[in-house]
Amino acid sequence: MDLGTVIAERQIEGRAPDGSPFEVVIRFGTPRPDPLSDNGDWECPHQIGDDEVAAAYGIDSLQALLLSVYAVRIKLAESGATLDWLGMPELGLTVAPALS
């Protein structure tokens, strides 16, 4: 899968088990219609560092983008690495819950 045009990226600081610092960049591509969907669904590609490009899917472009951000947050949390972005919990990638 191709990342396409990058619409957002974030540099996250990390610390390896031996204490050495490293940096990982996450990138989000432009949401686009899912070419495999018969229902008009959308996909939003994302990439963590040099990993393969992955995507999240939604009914529209906004849902695909939000789910892509959520997928990256989950993948980073599951990595077990010590990561930080401005001292913010969940690396500032948290989507607020419904307001009602």
Sequence and secondary structure as in RCSB ss.txt:
>XXXX:A:sequence
MDLGTVIAERQIEGRAPDGSPFEVVIRFGTPRPDPLSDNGDWECPHQIGDDEVAAAYGIDSLQALLLSVYAVRIK
LAESGATLDWLGMPELGLTVAPALS
>XXXX:A:secstr
    SEEEEEEEEEE TTS EEEEEEEEE  EE TT SS  EEEEEEETTS  EEEEESSHHHHHHHHHHHHHHH
HHHT  EEESTT GGGG        
